[in-house]
Amino acid sequence: MKTIKTLLLTGCLLATGLIGPSLHAQYYTFTTIAGGPQGSANAFNLNAQSEYLTGVGADGAGNVYVADQNNNLILRINPLGANWIVTAIAGGGPGSLDGTNSSAQFSGPTGIAVDSSGNLYVADLYNDIIRKITPAGTNWVVSTIAGKAGLPGYQNGTNGGARFSDPTGIAVDGGGNIIVADEGNNAIRKITPAGTNWIVTTIAGGVWGDNDGTNTAAQFRGPYGVAVDTGGRVFVADQFNDAIRLITPMGTNWVVTTIAGQPMSGLSNGLGTNAEFDVPVSVAVDTNGNVYVADLFNDAIRELTPSGSNWMVSTIGGGSQGSADGTGANASFNLPYGVAVDAYGDVYVADAQNNAIRMGLSTNSPLPTGGLEVMIAPSNAISGGAAWQFDGGTPQTNGALLSGLVPGNHAISFNNIAGFTTPAVQTVPVTAHQTTLLTGNYAVAIANAGSLQVMISPAGAMNAGAQWQAGGSVWQTNGAIVTGLPVGPQSVSFLPISGWTAPSSQMVNITNGQTTLAAGTYVLQTGSLQVTILPAAVVTSGAKWQVDGGMFQASGATFSGLLPGTHTIGFNTVLGGTLLAWQTPSSQVVTISNALTNSVTAIYTQPPQLAGMAAAGGGFQLVLKGLVGSNYVIQASSNLLAWTSISIKTIPTNGSVTIVDPNVANYSRRFYRAASILLTPLQLTGMTLSNGTAQFVVNGQSGSGCVIQASSNLVSWSPILSNTIPEAGIMLTTDTGAANQNRRFYRAVRQ
């Protein structure tokens, strides 16, 4: 969000009528097609919820794509008849992870663009990166193509070697090149595909200002939105210059000119720089070269129409703050942040503060319509005179195409012909700018025939789209009755749906003149989770776990019935008895798969404790408490800066061990601390023999006690030295008793 510009005027006489009349005869009628309530919910039309929509783009199939900035989501709004379906296709939480669908993360997605192949490109504002969203079947795969998350800057380069600072607007040209408005750098950047790489260059700007010029000699003030026309020219919404800039490619250069607006806020229509804007933030260009502008603080949608070498600016909608639908100035907006135009000239607006998508249609253009084509089968039904009707109108033959139909639900019926069972009346949604295909199947009339009705359960499966079919025919919903089935065995199969195991196909017997009942039960796909807690002592003390904040479970318990996907494991707090409290493991996120048990191990830890300090023989005696079997190093210091290891101990079964520090006479004060360690094995190396005396080096953990033992038969062992490994970690050992032995073996054991 940028600071609202305020102008204080003193000693001035202000005249009324500052907003000039429109110099363009065309107005647009704006309606709200999706959203309104603040939140995050997929739904139809105005029931959908979002929070601060900033970017909007449209593809060639009539779909609209939106950046839901505060929810960190990318939404698709696709038409179905007269309705609009809002679906979140990517994103699911603040972050920068690449991934598929909701596993990907965004941080303030702002600008969005669509290329001719249906790929989406997103300016991920707070991550300072550019993302690509690739359709893969019914999935959407998000990848980072330029910039490095969390590392803003201003640097050209390849892929993650490039740097951006608050990228906002984004567009794609006919060659697949991406144009980015790099707001924080006051620059316009170009991202060129090169094989699997993306090369980032600066084509204009890089310095705060309002100068026109070539390449980096030009200046911008917070460029926010960009659009590219069919000739490769780039239009820029230069928000803090309150201007629309044009960047024209000339050879290898890019020439920047101001085509509308001036560095002064206002709402005036007019020719070129005589017009005024108040923070223009988004631009779009149609196939005829007209440019559309989201004029943020004027709450207006403006249009720039080519007029010779100049541009005529008009207001086609809005001009006051609100949420009203209407034509021209009767429509109102509340911070319109994004604007897009589709191939049919329909204008879409991301109305940020209203959490809504608005659609604008020109008053000079006819309302959008759709088409319908119906195919009839089988061929002998066609030759017998089969026909269909649209809303009871004129009968149409097989393959007839009707155009200019009003979007919405319509009834398709079929005529009766001898020897065939007439298809049931079908309700079909006609969608604007699209041709809907439909098939009508005439079944051969059978004298000996019955019906079949299939009931599906449970309700959750029905809501997820469960259906059935008889003998491989048309899919049917729960409770539907199929008539005209021949007497005898009939197969029933069920539609596979995500998250559910479909019932097995079954054979039913059709009886003449009767309706046979059958049932199919879908089973919800679930998995299990088993968590083992260590060590055993903390389990005895009451350590337990829970999944998704539910009831606590004992160590080793298996929790069943978990839906596939991610779940969170938490752990309770356990007191440590005479020791310090157990340290609770951090929560863990696990992924559950259908019909599988996911096993997880969690470890509680317990810090060591030094207590019971007392004087002992000119030294200090301390008691070390800790986890049985764990190794701890005890260190001493006189200044809390330099620490010396004085002992390494392994906690015995009673949970404590006594340490004595005899080296305190030379210190006026003495501090102690303990830390857990993983002891390295003792090693004996570098043996030498001289005059019957053996010498070798003992390597080990500084401060750990050890006993050197010798043997002549590997059965009986005698200690020859007991000492503590010095701070250097090595100790020289001498065995003077080696002279009387034919052979001699040595080993080192912990003390």
Salt bridges, closest charged atoms under 4 A:
ASP98 OD1 - ARG131 NH2 2.87
ASP124 OD2 - ARG131 NH1 2.72
ASP182 OD2 - ARG189 NH1 2.62
ASP212 OD1 - ARG245 NH2 2.86
ASP229 OD2 - ARG233 NE 2.78
ASP238 OD2 - ARG245 NH1 2.66
ASP242 OD2 - LYS5 NZ 2.57
ASP295 OD2 - ARG302 NH1 2.72
ASP325 OD1 - ARG358 NH2 3.06
ASP346 OD2 - HIS433 NE2 2.81
ASP351 OD2 - ARG358 NH1 2.77
ASP391 OD2 - HIS410 ND1 2.64
ASP548 OD2 - HIS567 ND1 2.54
ASP661 OD2 - ARG670 NE 3.01
ASP735 OD2 - ARG744 NE 2.96
